[in-house]
Amino acid sequence: MKKLSILMAGLAFTATTAHADEGMWTLYNLPQAVYEQMQAEGFTLPYSSLYTGDNAIKNAVVNFSGYCSGVVVSPDGLVFTNHHCGFEGIRSHSTVEHDYMLNGFYAKSFEEELPNENMFVSFMKEQRDITDHMVSLGIHEKSGKEQEAMIDSVANAMTDSIKKIDPTLHITVEPFYEGNKYYATTYQDFTDLRLVFTVPKSMGNFGGETDNWMWPRQTCDFSVFRIYADPKTNGPAAYSKDNVPYHPRHWAPVSMEGYKDGDFSMTVGYPGSTERYLSSYGIEEMRDAQNAPRAQVRGVKQAVMLRHMRASEAVRIKYDSKYAQSSNYWKNSIGMNKCIDSVGIVKMKQAYEARIQQYQDSTGYLKGKLDIKHLGKLYAGRKEVMKDLLFFNETFRRTNELTTRALDVCMRLEKEGEKKGEKMLVLSSDNADTWDAALDREVMATLLKNYAEHVDKEALPAFFNDIQTKFGGDYQKYTDYLWNKSLLMKKVNKKGELWVANKKLANDPAVIYGKQLMAIRKQIVDKLQTTMDEIETQERYLCDAKIRMEQDMPHYSDANFTMRLSYGQVGGYDLGGKPSGYYTTAESIVEKMKRGKENFEYEAEPIMQELMSAKDFGRYTDRTTGKMQLCFLTNNDITGGNSGSPMFDGKGRLIGLAFDGNWDSLSSDIWFDSKLARCIGVDVRYMVYLMDKWGHTDRLLKEMGIE
């Protein structure tokens, strides 16, 4: 694969290592050199087809519920996203009697499509650079908290102005290039989003944790939703039975032609967060004080969760989504740390920082501001404190229902004050269908013990003394005491609400527990705050110096969950000294299904085994290989948040959805390895095959123009 060396050399850590097709590019200001390279590799559409035209690709791509990506594929607002992105919508409608997570779901009419509370899609309407305005307001002279307040204030003012023109729009302001740039982005949110179709979990999550971040893959990771709109305006509207399917400006045409090795591939979506400008010192902190604690705590927690989930279908339904979210970044943290060490990323960064230092010494650029050695000392001084914070967050934030309620109540008491004689609303609606007491109690006790074994004594809340002196060091007894005695865990009233009198809150054991947690977290955060602003300023200068040193080359900003484009080619990599192949076949999933008794994550329904064992796949057979292709590889540059991102061919047609990366892509948040890192996509023909042969979704296929 030949590359434009002058374009890509500036994107690597060293001048001798060119990273093919690296980059998560903003669309509104895509460098001409990047577009020309896309053309050289097979992109055939005009520049305007990406951002400005009525049929621009950006108009079909959505932010899916604030954590994933998706794509509109029909004139009636059908949206494809990953199965794991639709997890919560699927789970929330599931019961033991109607387990859509386990058995799948298909709405045979508009009336049967299921609404989803707290889910939405967001369309990006416009993006522009407002750096000069932010600098004129003195953004770089502010502390971190003051900067956040200023950004919010500017975004609110801009939103107020645009709502006078169109009340359905809002604007966000985000820092780019480590805060050296600021862009304002205009969005339109649609909150009436309904579940239309999902395959059974055995297919949508085939392989589970066994195959997660691995190749080869056969997972049919997709689900289908529909956007509903106001019948009079075709604009956003709160859920109503009178709403009608949304008619988008543009939708992505679905391609049944497939792809070949070396074909152009482009991914457009909402990558969540990368830190490729991060210093070597920041990477060391990420490895030792963030990834390592995260992996350790989640491994302990997930072992308890899985045991309870395997013992009860009702519990499994409640925790499927939570477990998947936790385990994804548990494995990500493990894999990233292995990549950091095996590739030698810290040393590569140090060598690059030496080049920046030489550039600074020879030019005087940022003299008296950027001090790379001082940056190292700042990081060294806070490493252990950062580790304590990660252990705290992974132990206490959203890990069990009692702790969640206790912290929520304590934060509100701190903000609103303790008003005697009044009641506090602990729960506004019964959430019993989202948690299980036995599982949560054991998780809580297990994590308390684990926390005490891994943090400094100064990071232990006061109640740990009580556990030793009053409960004989028995963490389960202490946990049960809180659950049994606290008013925060009492039954809800007939309205599904839980109220507690404020005068009783002061002595409530869970509230005392929550206040002590908040006190210790504040102590940890206060220690970090002493150097946080200085570290962020130095990191901003370091990014600035890199871009100035390579000013003749285009640079992309780190991902921050704004729309980005990445491009490259379909193709495999070297897997243990052998070619990985660039696609998987129906035969390969059948072979894994036969191992279902050995590994429950390869179990599948008999009908799925039958469908994937077909002798003739008809129009779903690839013309080049003669196979039914399931998943495929590209060297597109993606990260978390890109899940559900559409993958386009050179003509702008949908060929699949990004849903994962391979093991060697796990360092991509900080370094993109073009030789080994790959994006794994589910082939759209595989998706349509199951919609057709399993779901018999004739109306949906016709709607998408697939006859």
N, C-alpha and C positions, 0 to 999 in steps of 0.2 A: 504494500500500500504506500504509494508515494505521497508525500506531504509537502506543504509549503513551509520550508524550514524557517524562513524569516518570520513567519507568522507564529509558529509554535515554539520556537526556541525560548522565548521569553516566558513561557508558561511552565517551564520546568525549574527544578531547583538548581541545576547546573547547566552551563552552556553546552555541554556535550550530550545531554540527555533530552531528546525531543519527545514530547508526549503527543502522540497522534490523536487528533480530534479532541483533545482535552478542552473543557470549557462549558460553563453553564451561562449562556449569554442572554442578556436582556434583549427583548425583541425590538423595542421602539428605537433603539440606537445601535442596532447590530452593525459592527464595523463592516465596511464594504469589502475589506480583505477576507473576512470570514465568509461572507456571502459568496464571494468569487471562489473560495475553496470548496464550499458546498456545491456550487455548480460543477466544479472540476470533478467532483466525486459522484455526480449523478442527480443533483437536485435540478428539476426542469422548470419550476414555477418562477414567476417574476418576484423581485424583491418585495413588491407591495402585497403579495399573497401571504406574507407572514404576519403583518401588523396593520397596515393602513386600509387595505381594500375591503369592500363590503363582504367578500367571501374569504377574508383573511383567516388563516388557520387559528389565530388567537381567539376568534369569536366562537369556536367550537370547543375550546378547552376550558375546563372549570376547576376551581378550587373546590374539592369535595369535603364539606363539613369541617374545614379548618385543619385537617390532618392528612389529607390525601389529594389525589388528582383524579380527573375523570374527563370524558369526552362525550359530546352530544352526537348521536349517530342517526337521527331521523328528524323529519320536519315536524314531528309531534313531541319533541323534547325527550326522547329516550336517551338515557345516560349510561354508558359503560364505565364501571370502575372495578377494582379488584374485589374478590370475595372477602378478603380480610379487611378491606375498607368499609364494606357494608355489614361487617360482623354485628355491630351493635343494633342496626336496624333489623337484621334478621333475627338476632337473639331476643330483642324486645317483643317480637310478635310470637315467639316460640313458647309452647307449653309442653308438658309431657304428652298430652293428647294430640297436639298439633305442633310437632317439633320440626319447624322449618329449617333450623340449623342442621339437624340430622338428616331430614328427608327431602329438603329442597322445597321450592315454592314456585308456582306459576299462576299469575292472575289472567284468567281467560277473557276478561273484559276490563274496560276502564273502571267499572264499579267495584271490581274485586281488588284493585291496586291499593296497597296498604300505606296510610300516612305515617310519618315518622317524626315524632316530637324531637326538637333540638337538632335536627339535621337540615342541611342546606347545601346549595351550590352557589358559587360566586363567580361572576364573569368579570374579567378585567376589561374596562372600557378604554382607559388611557393611562399613560405613564409619562412623567416629565421630570427633568432635573431642576431642583430648587435649591441647589447648594449655595448659590450667591445670596439668596434670601436668608438662609439659615446662618451663614457666616456673618451677615450684616446684623443679625440679632445677637451675635456673640456666642454661638453654640459651643465653640471650642474653648471659651473661657469659663465654662460652667462645670460644676461637678457632675458625676454620673447621674445622680438623682435629679439635679437641676436640668440636665439635658433631656432626661425622660419627660419631665414636666413640660419643657419647652416644645418637644416634639408633639406631645399630646395636645398642647394648646394650639399649635399651628394646624395640626390635623383637624381639630374641632372647628377652628375658624374657617378653614377651607371647606369642610363639610357643610357648615351652616350656609356658606355662600352658594355652593352648588345645589343644595336642596331647594333654594329659591328658584332654580331653573328646572330641576327634576328631583322631586322628593324621594325617589327610589334609589338615589345614588349616595355614596359616601366615599370619603377619601382617607387613606392612610399615608403616613410619612415614615419611611424607614431609612436607617443609615446604610450606606454601601461603602465598599472599600475601607472597612474598619473605621467608618465615620469620617472619611475624607470627602465623601459625597453624600447627598441626600436626595432621594427621589420621592415624588408624590404620585400615588396610584389611585385611580378612580375605579370603584367597584359597584356592581349591582348584584344584590343577594336575592335569591329565591328560596323561601323557607317552606313552601309546600312541595315536599319531595316524597314520592311514594315508591314503595318496593313493588317491582313488577315480576322479577324472575331471579331465582338463584338455584344453582345446582346443589346437590347434597354436600355436606361437609366433607365426605369421603373423597370427593373430586375437587371441591373448591379449596380444600386444605390437604390434598393428597400428599402423603409423605411427612406431614407435620414437622416436628422439630428434627427428626432424623435427616430430612432433606433440606431444611432451612439453610440458606446461604450456601447451597451445594449445587453442583452440576455432576451428572445429568438430572434434569427435572421433568416431571410429567404433570404438574399441578395445573388444573383448569381454574385458575384463580381469577374469577370474574363474577360480577353480579350486575343486575340491571335495575335501574330506577327511572322514574319519569318526573320531569319538572311540570308543575301545574301553575297556572297564572290567572290573573283577573280576566274574566270573560270579556270585559269591555275594553281593556287597555293592552292586554297581552303582557302586562307588567307584573312585578312581584305583588303577592297578596298573601296574607295569613291563611292558614288552612280553612277551606270552606267546601262543602259538598257541591257548591255551585261553580267552583273553579274549573277551568278547562285545561287540557294539555297545552303547554307552551310551544309557540312557533318561533324557533330561533332564526337569527339572521343567517347563520351558516351552520351546517352540520357536516361531519366527516363522512365521506363516502367509504363504505366497507369494501375492501378488495378481496376477491376470491382467487387472485392470481398468485399470491405467495411471493417468494423472494429466493434469491440464489446467494451462494457464498460470494462475498465481495460487493453485493448490492448496497446502494445508499440506504441509510436508515436515520431517521430523525425522531427524537423524543421531545415533546413539549409538555411541561407540567410545572409543578410547584415544589421543587426540592427544598427541604426544610432548613438544613443548617450544615455548612461546611466551614472549615477553619484552615484553609490552605495558605493563608498569609501568616499563620500563627508561628511564633518563634520556636526555636528548639527547646527553650525552657518551658514554654507553654505545652509543648507536646509531651515532655517528660512528666509534667504535672497531670496531663490528661491520662497518660498511661498508668501512673502509680497512685494518683490521688482521686481519680474519677472512675476510669474503667475498671480497675481492679476491685475497689469496694462495691461498685454496682454489680459486677458479676458475682462476687462472693455472696452478697445479701440475697440477690434474686435466685441464685441457685438453691439456697436454703429455703426460701419462701416457696418456690415452685415445687419442690419435693413434697411439701405438705399439701399444697393445692392439688397436685396431680393425684395423690393417693385418695383424697376425698372425692374428687371428680370422677375417678374410675369406679368408685363404690356406689355412686348414685347418679342417675340420669338427671334428676331435678337439680342437683348441685352442679353437674356439668353444664347444664343450660345457663345457669346463673354466672358461671365463671369462665366459659369458653373465651369470651372476648378479653377479659382481664388477663387470663393466662397467656393468650397469644400476644398481647401487647407487652407483657412483662418479659416473656421468653425471647421475643424478637431482639430486644436490645441487651438481654443477657448474653446471647450468643454473639451479637455484634461486638460487645465489649471484649469478649474473650478473643474473637478473631482479629479485631483491630490491634490489640496488644501483641498478638503473635506476629502480625504483619509489621508493626513498628520495629520489632526486634529483628525479625528475619531479613527485612529489606535494609535495615540500618538507617531508618528515616531521620533519627536524631542527628547522626553524624552528617548526613547529607544536608540537613538544615544548617548545622554549624558551619559547614564549608561554604554554604551560600551566604550566611551572615558575615563570614570573613570577607567575601567579595563586596558586600554592601559596605562593610567597614572601610575597605580600601577605596571604594568610590567616594565615601564621605570624606576620607582623609585627603583625597586628591582634588575634590571639588569644593569642600567646605559646606556642602548641602546639609541643612539641618544641624549645623555645628552649634553646640550649646543646647540642643534639644534632644536629639536621639543619642542615647547612651546604652549600647547593647550590653556591656558588662554590668552596668547598674541594673538593667532589666533582669539579668540572671540572679542577682542578689535579692531583688524583690520577690521573685518566684520562690527562691530557696527559703525565704523567711516565712512563707505562708503555706508551704506544702502540707505539713501535718494538720494544720487547721482546715485546709480544704478537704483533706481525707476525712476528718471528723464530720464535716458538713455533709459529705456524700453518704457516709454511714447513717447520719441522722435522717436525711431525706429518704433514703431507700428503706429505712426501718419504720418510719412513722407517717410518711405522706401517702395517703390512700391505700394503705395496706390492710386495714380492717375497719369495720364499721364503727366500733366504739371510739377509736382514736380519731377517725374522721369527724365524728359528731363532736367529740370533746374539743378538738382544735377549732372547729367552726364556731362553736358556742363561745369559746374563750376569745377568739378574734373579734367577735361581735361585741362581747362585753367590754373589751378593751377600747373599741371604737365608739360604742354608744354609751358606755357607763353602766354601772349596776344600779338600776332604779328600783328602790324598795317598793313592794306592794304590787308590782306589775309582773306580768308573765312574759316568758320568752318562747317564741315559736321555734322549736328544735327541728321539726320536720313539717313541711307544708303538705306533703303527700306521702302515703305509705310506700316505702321502697323495699319492702320485704322480699320482693321478687328478684332483687339484685345481690343478695348476700345470704350466707348460711352461718348460723351462730357457731356450730361445732368447728367448721373450717376456720372461721375468723378468730375464734378463741385460741386454737392451736397455733395459727400463724402468729398471732400477737405474742404469745408466750415464747415461742421459738425465737422470734426476732428480738425480743427483749434480752434474752440470754445471749444471743449472738452479738448484739450491740455492746453489751458489757464486756465481752471478750475481745473486742477489736478497737475500742476508742480509748483515748487518754482519760484518766480519772476526772480531769477537769470538765470533760464533756458529758459526764453522767448527771442526769437530773436528780433532784433530792430523793425522789421516790425509790431509787435503787437502794438507798440505805434501809428504807422500810422493808423492801423485799428480803434483805438479809436478816434484819433484826426481828421483824414481826411475822414473816412468812417462811423463815428458815431457809432462805435462798431458793424457795420453790416458785419459779416464775409462773407456772400454771395456776397455783393457788392464788397468787396475786391477781392474775388476769381474771380468774373466775370471780374473785371478790369484787372487782370493778364492774364486771358485767351483771352480777347479781344485785349489787347494791345501788348502782347509779340510776337516777331517774331518767337519764338520757337514753336508756335502753328499755324503758317501759313501753307497754302496748299503746298503739295509736288510738285516737277516738274514732267515732263512726265516720267522720269526714276524712279519715286517714291522716289526721294531724297529731302532732305531739307537742303539748304545751307544758312548760315547767315554770313554777313561780320563781321569780328572781330571788326572793328571800331564802329559798331552799338551795339555790345554786352554789352559794358560797361554800357550803359544807359538803357538796356532792363529791364523792371520791373521784369520779371521772373528770370533773371540772378542776379539782386540785391537780390531778395528773396532767391535764391539758395545760394548766397555767405553768406548771414546772417544766413541761416540754417547751413552751414558748419562751420561757426565761433562758433556758440553756441554748436554744437556737439563736436568740438575740445575742447572747454572749459570744457564740461562735461567729456569727455574721459580723458583729462589731469588730472582732479581730481582723476579719478579712477586709473590712471597709477601710482600714487604715492605709492600705497600699493599693486598693482596687483601682481607684481613679488614676493613680500614677502608672500602674501596669497597662491600663487601657490606653492611656496617652502614648506611652512608649510603643505599644503595638501599632497604634495608628501611624506614628512616625516611621516605624519599620516598613509598613506597607507603602507609605508615601515614597520612601527612599527606593524601594524596589521598583515601583512604577516609574519614577523619575530616571533611574539608572537604565531602564529599558523603554524609554519614552517613544522610541520609533516602532514599538510593537504594541498590538492591541492586548488589553488585559480585561478579564471578566472579574466581577466581584464575587465574593463568597455568597453561597446560597443563604437566603433569609425568608423563604416561603413566599417569594414573589415569582411570577411566571418566568421561566427560563427555557431556552432552547439548547439542546445538545445534539450533535450529529456525528456520524461515522459510518461504519459498514457492518453488515451481517458477517459473522465469522467467528471461528473458535479460537482456541489457544492451546498452549502446550500443557497437558495435564499429566504430570508425573512421567514426562518423557515421551508421551504419546499424544497424538492429536485428539482434542476433546470432541471433535465433531461440532457442527453448528446447529443441529436440531435433534430432537428426540422423536421417536415413532410410537405408534399404537402398540407394536409388539413389545416395546420396552416397558410400558405401563402394565401390560398383561403379565409379564415376567415378575414384576414387583408385586402385583396383586396375588400371585400364587404364593408369595411369602407372607401373606397376611396373618397366618397363624403364628408365625415367628415374631412378627412386629405389627402390633395393632394399627400403627399409622399407615400401613399398606392395605388395610382391609377396605373392601368396597362391595357395594350391593351386587348381587348376581346380574342384574340388568346392565350395570356398568361393565362388568366383565364381558358380558355378551356383546354389548355395543362396541367395545374396544377390540373385540376378537373378530369383527366382521371380515369376511373375505374380500369384499369390494366396498370401498368407501365412496364410490361414485364421484360426484363433483368436488368432494372434499379431499380427493387424492391430489398430491402435488404433481404438477406436470413434469417437473425436472427430475425428481427422485422416484416418482411412482409410489410414494409412501403417504400415509396419513400422518402429518407432522403436528406435534403437540406444543412444544416449547422451542425457542430458538435464542441464539446469542448474538449480541452486537457489542461493539466497543463504545456505545453511547455512555456519556458521563452522567451518572445519576447518584442520588442518595435518598435517605428517608424523606418521605413527602412526595417523591416521584411515584410511589405506588399508585397504580391506576392510570399513569400517564400514557396517552396514546403514542404509539410508535407508527410513524408514517414512512411510506416509500418515497422515491424521488418525485412522484407525481402528486404527493399530498394525500394519498389514500391510506386508510387505516389497515395495518397489517398485524397489529397486536397491541397488547397492554404490557407495560413494564410492571413487574411484580417483585423482583428480587435481584440480587447480585450474587456472584460466585464468591467463594471463600477469599480469593485474592483481591476482591474489591473492597474488603472491609477496612482497608486503610484509606479509602477514597475521600473520607471526610477531611483528611489532612494532606493526602498525596495520591495522585491518580497514576496508576501503573498501566500504561497503554498495552504492554505486552501480555499482562495477565488479568487485569480487571475487566469483567464483562457484566453487561446488563442482561438479565434473563427476562424474556417476554413470553407471554402465552399467545399462541397463534390465534388470530381472529377466526380462522376456519375451524379450529378445534372448538372454540366457543360456540360458533354458529351450528356446528355439528351436534353438540349436546342440546342446544336450544331446539333444533329440528327433530332429532331422533329420540331424545329422551323427553323433552318438554312438549313436543308437538306444537310449537309456538308459531303456527302459520301466520297469524295476524302480525306478529312482530317482525318476522322475516320479510313479509310483504311491505311493511311500513319502512323498513330499511332499504328497500329496493332489491332484495335478494329473492328472486323468483325461483 
